[in-house]
């Protein structure tokens, strides 16, 4: 596992702490979950779009093959 350090302005850190308190998690856990969401969501959206296009055009692809 890799660890890295980020620098946040004090005002942003206050906002992060408020949000973390609302979800009853540590600020670090909130950041980790947010990054995980960022890293996985675009791939999921792309996969869904790809499947929709492939399913929609199945007959056309069969005729072209």
C-alpha angles and dihedrals in degrees: 000000000000125000125202137176127226130192119226129183112249092250092055091048090054090052091048091051092049092052092045091051090051090055092040094236135116115267089243091056091050091052091047092050091046092052091048089052091049093049097047106035100068090052091050092049091049092048092052092049092048092050091048092052093045093048093045092053100037095119093048092051091050091052092048094049 
